[in-house]
Amino acid sequence: MSAVLGLGASVVLAGPAAATPGAPEDVGAVGGVTVEQLDAVDQDAAADYWTPRRMAAARPALPEQAAGRAGEVTSSLFGTVAPGGLGPDVDLGSDRGPGEAAVPPETTAAQAGRGQAVGPKQGRDSRQEQAGSGEQDPAASPHVGKIFYSTAEGDFVCSGNLVESANGSTVSTAGHCVVDGGEFVDNLVFAPAYDHGVSEHGLWAAEELTATAAWAESGDFEQDAGFAVLETRDGRTAAEVVGEASPIVFDQPRDLFFTAYGYPAVSPYDGESLHRCQGQAQDDPHGSSTRGIPCDMTGGSSGGPWFIGDGPDGAQNSVNSYSYRDDPDTMYGPYFGPAVEEVYTYAASR
């Protein structure tokens, strides 16, 4: 069986997560939805935690870092792998993320203004279209953004997308960006339209995290989907401030043409710019229910949205999840069926 190349965050932990102030109010399950609720103390702590230096230094985590084994992770660390699933052998490649920003570490997101741009804008590199992944202008899709979070292993990055919801505060991402090794992550914030250290719409802390039970309980990549419910600020939701949110749909044909977005952070990318890939979806040749599209985005792009059609204006219908080690130019994402819809329905109604 081929190995799996995870994209955004470690899916194993070397040990239990460290205790932090402001423990979650509640962790539990609602039907097929695994839930963690965060109080105001947690939200303020997350905003204060993410200094520009920490944001610049956050990286995609490697399972072998936590497992202490180069190139593979045993199934016991993942939990049960479903029949026809993806197998336990995981390799995330080299541990390379963006360098530290030359800014004072004491500067916090709260001091910078949670509704304002945070961090210095770094110079762009000259990389353009290559291997099917091209750099994009984040202003053209402000609902797409970068996700920052921490675990006992350090500070990490993923990607996400603000989707239409009754609460105006729901962000879609990969399950492994909210639940790591069976534990919910800490300090999760969403930076819409992130661009070289700047989010003109500020950082938005999560007040609730959700994931499919299949991912949270067994690390099943076929259900690698999660949602974050964001705080409101001064009576305004993230969707109101950003001005846009994506439609999201479920139970669609499997062979659609998709455009995927994300912030790849492993070489040759640096995590500071938005990229996209696109192509016709095909079934996973190894038998899982996931689908793949041509894409060379790397770690950090996990959780980035798949839009139906050409560009960021279509409905979202999957997320970046993983690639096989022997096929790094194909990105796979979970099929958005009833299990993912149940998680979305719960999060959107909060």
Secondary structure, 3 states (H helix, E strand, C coil): CCCEEECCCCCCCCCCCCCCCCCCCEEEEECCEEEEECCHHHHHHHHHHCCHHHHHHCECCCHHHHHCCCCCCCHHHHCCCCCCCCCCCECCCCCCCCCCCCCCCCCCHHHHCCCCCCCCCCCCCCCCCECCEEEECHHHCCCEEEEEEEECCEEEEEEEEEECCCCCCEEEECHHHCEECCEECEEEEEEECCECCECCCCCEEEEEEEEEHHHHHHCCHHHCCEEEEECCECCECHHHHHCCCECECCCCCCCCEEEEEECCCCCCCCCCCEEEEEEECEECCCCCCCEEEECCCCCCCCCCEEEECCCCCCCEEEECCEEECCEEEEEEECCCCHHHHHHHHHHHCC
